[in-house]
Structures are given as structure tokens and as C-alpha cells.
Amino acid sequence: MQQLGFKLLNDISWVKPNPPPNLSCRYFTHATETLIWAARDKKSRHTFNYKLMKETNRGKQMKSVWEIKPPEPWEKRFGKHPTQKPVALLERILLASSNQGDLVLDPFSGSGTTVVAALRTRRTAVALELSYEYLTLTVQRLSSELVRVALSLTTIQFSLDPVSDPVDRSCRGRLPRRAPLRSHLDHVSAKLQLVQQECRFHFIGRHNRAVIFSVLAPTLDDALQQFRSHGHSDSDALFIIKTETQIFLA
Ligand SMILES: C[S@@+](CC[C@H](N)C(=O)[O-])C[C@H]1O[C@@H](n2cnc3c(N)ncnc32)[C@H](O)[C@@H]1O
């Protein structure tokens, strides 16, 4: 580092509690990776969010040995990269050494973990990656981060007994015996009764990317009117999701 003109600040050891086994059985299992933290030159001032790191470490100074689990299954749900890093590791790196709004560069971004961590910690990121496959994976990971929408099921009240007269429904004899599946389904769909139908619009906030307003309305124009009448301006919403629900009684 010194010869290259950089100023070495710390070397940090990332310790993996459950490292993958060493398949050759000729070396110790690799259970650590070294992070080099360096500044451009001797005179460079560097960012170190000392207080935040201390708070993160329950009031004790953060050490240069970090124990962080390898990527969890949810981090690989869109696909894997052979050397994918855990989001928690990149988040700690960014939180320690940069501030909100800073620009982060990852010239070898792989599955995009740095970009995901930058988004979560409100940094801006530029990433370079040779592989189209890993870029696609990065875009998928980012898209899923952008919208974390909790769509909850609306409680709907309706009568479970559309026929008021008591009828013995235990008898399935009305269906033709050994009917082919297609005609069986036709028979069933002809008997389905639409008991509930609704159209709902969810407004996703521009800033917090969550549902900021949700309303039952027959059209988008009606939903927008309601949105405005609740004190929102159109620019509060990044986008709007329309969901249509139909419930049939079999
Ligand atoms: C060690 S991996 C990065 C893994 C990443 N940290 C993650 O969490 O997924 C390095 C990546 O750099 C990419 N790469 C190698 N040479 C490159 C180059 N010249 N320009 C851009 N990307 C490159 C490889 O395709 C590989 O995906």
C-alpha cells in the first residue's frame, strides 16, 4: 500500500462462522477474508463514523475483526453468485466509511451486493460488471428492494349461504359419474357464484417506497381524487398499483 502511494488505515478481518468446507482437504478451511481500508494518499482525510460504529457494537469500540454470517437464503432468492458477499457486511462498510448521499463505486460488482447496501443506507452507487447474467441478477435484487409493499388481505363480510332454503349439499350425485375433467370443470364454473368484487388502488410513496394511501374505487380517476382529497399531491406517489379481487362461491 505504502509503495502504491495509498495510506493504509486498517486491515479488517471478516470472520465467517459457518464457512463452506475445504473440498481439497489439503488446507485449513478458509474462515476469514481480509478487507483493506485505505485512503488515497498520506494527506487524505477519511470518513470514519466512530460513534455509529460504537453504537452498533453495543457501546463498545468496534474492533477490526467482524463476525458476520455468509449470505442468507433470502439474499440468493433471485440467483447466486459464487463469491457473493452478505448485505450486512457491505452495509457495515458503507455505514462506517461514508455518509448519506455519498457516491460509492464498485468496479467488480458481481451480484450487486454493494449497490443493494448503498440503496438501503441511502448512498448513491455506480457499479461495473462484465457478466450480463450478474447484471440481470443485480437489477432483480434492486427492484425487489425498491418496492417493499405489504398488501394485506381486506376483511370481507358476505353470507356463506347464498341459498336461503335448507338444501342437502353433501350429495354430489348431481355431477355425472366418471365425467371427463373438462366437462366437470365447465359444470363447476357454470355453478360458481360471484359473491364479492372490488377494485383497490395502492399509492406507493416517492420517498419511503411503501404504501402511503390505499382506497377502494371504481376507476383510477376516482382513486386519484380521493388521494388528493386526503391532502396528497400527485407527486407524493411514485407509482400506483391496482388490484382487482373477485371471490366466487363454489
Ligand atoms: C468477486 S466478484 C464480486 C462479488 C460481489 N461482491 C457480490 O457480492 O456479488 C467479482 C466480479 O467482477 C467481475 N469482473 C471481473 N473483471 C471485470 C472487469 N474488468 N470489469 C467489470 N467486472 C469485472 C466478475 O464477473 C465478477 O462477477
The ligand as a Gaussian input file, in Angstrom:
#p B3LYP/6-31G(d) Opt

LIG

0 1
 C      -15.554000     -11.206000      -6.541000
 S      -16.862000     -10.917000      -7.672000
 C      -17.792000      -9.697000      -6.814000
 C      -18.839000     -10.271000      -5.914000
 C      -19.707000      -9.193000      -5.285000
 N      -19.013000      -8.509000      -4.238000
 C      -21.013000      -9.783000      -4.748000
 O      -21.360000      -9.632000      -3.582000
 O      -21.734000     -10.428000      -5.541000
 C      -16.064000     -10.043000      -8.966000
 C      -16.906000      -9.752000     -10.196000
 O      -16.139000      -8.904000     -11.038000
 C      -16.487000      -9.167000     -12.383000
 N      -15.388000      -8.659000     -13.224000
 C      -14.176000      -9.205000     -13.461000
 N      -13.443000      -8.419000     -14.254000
 C      -14.192000      -7.330000     -14.549000
 C      -13.979000      -6.151000     -15.324000
 N      -12.836000      -5.949000     -15.960000
 N      -14.959000      -5.241000     -15.394000
 C      -16.139000      -5.437000     -14.735000
 N      -16.390000      -6.528000     -13.995000
 C      -15.436000      -7.469000     -13.882000
 C      -16.699000     -10.655000     -12.435000
 O      -17.603000     -11.016000     -13.484000
 C      -17.266000     -10.952000     -11.036000
 O      -18.693000     -11.098000     -11.095000

